[in-house]
Amino acid sequence: MNKALLVLADGTVFEGTNFGAAGEAIGEVVFNTSMTGYQEILTDPSYKGQIVSMTYPQIGNYGVNGEDAESAGSVKAEGFVVKEYLDFPSNWRAGTGGVESVSLGDYLKRHGTVGIERIDTRALTVHLRNFGSQLGIISTVDFNLQSLLEKVRSHPGMAAVDLVEKVSTARPYQWQEDCRPWCRATEKEKDLLKVVVYDFGVKYSILRNLVAQGFTVTVVPAATPAEEVLAMDCDGVLLSNGPGDPTTVTYAIENTKKLLGKKPLFGVCLGHQILVLAMGGQTYKLKFGHHGGNHPVIDLETGLVEITAQNHNYCVDLGSLRGQVRLTHKNLYDGTEEGMRHVELPVFSVQHHPEAGPGPNDALHVFGKFREMIGGVA
């Protein structure tokens, strides 16, 4: 087993062993509380720029397969941290979807993603909880602490980089794949509606759920001018999830301003934050973010509590919108604002991930609300 180090920007050092690719990876270190779903997490474009540490101690036991990736191409997370990596996977779906059966370690190697195991992830989680998410570096080639600290501290950080442009599609495309039967909220409606999805780092599960609701789906690059979207004569627009600080995606904010009042709008995670900024509101960074599949959120319109999937480091301040919207969802862990609806326009959004992938399916009905909103406008 090859030695590996994880060094945080504040000088905290964790020594472990390497699995996956060898080399170095720099990113913002965050912890994810999901027990399963590591393949979906690693391929979620919202994790671009971040090193993900799993709080569940044993990772890799079911390998990877050809069905659970949430994006095309490579792994999107910069690096992966686990307590114990299991290199003997067993899964009845291994080898499905045109992908041969491989272990998680082999999967990371193929995508050039550095992993570290055999560190105390409980201690790392407590440290990040107490002192906040911060930049870190995983290295299997350089073990000089001063050298590693210099590399980390010279990194510009997530707030200085537009990560959306690194994960968005280069050209428009049509999406037709439906949800799998076990994650479908409702049967498809007979009358198809057309939706355009701004790809800020969209997950496949979002697109599948739109198809399951009876939408024809066109995905467009993040910087597509609003005028082009309006010319598509769609019934609604979805602003997708994505990575990084929403204030860096200035073109998305400006395009969203032009769409307000012109088309029904639905925002998810980063799309939720962009909507708030487009309406003149503000966002702020959380101390250590929300990442995992077990976050309780109350739907204030129904009074029901839903266990949700989450992946965000930034949050909205709906008070900054001065009565333009009403709060619809609230996080029961820390009271942060998780959803909104405009008081006049056909606009609503949620901070959590209703599509899960991975996570519980409690919030899948939100996609139905989008369709209902469009139907009411029509």
Helices and strands as residue ranges (DSSP letters): E 3-8, E 13-20, E 24-32, H 38-42, G 45-47, E 50-54, E 58-59, E 79-81, E 84-85, H 104-110, E 114-117, H 121-131, E 134-139, H 145-153, G 158-160, H 164-167, E 173-175, G 181-183, E 193-199, H 204-212, E 215-221, H 226-231, E 236-239, G 246-248, H 250-259, E 265-268, H 270-278, E 282-299, E 305-317, G 318-321, E 325-331, E 337-342, E 347-350, H 365-377
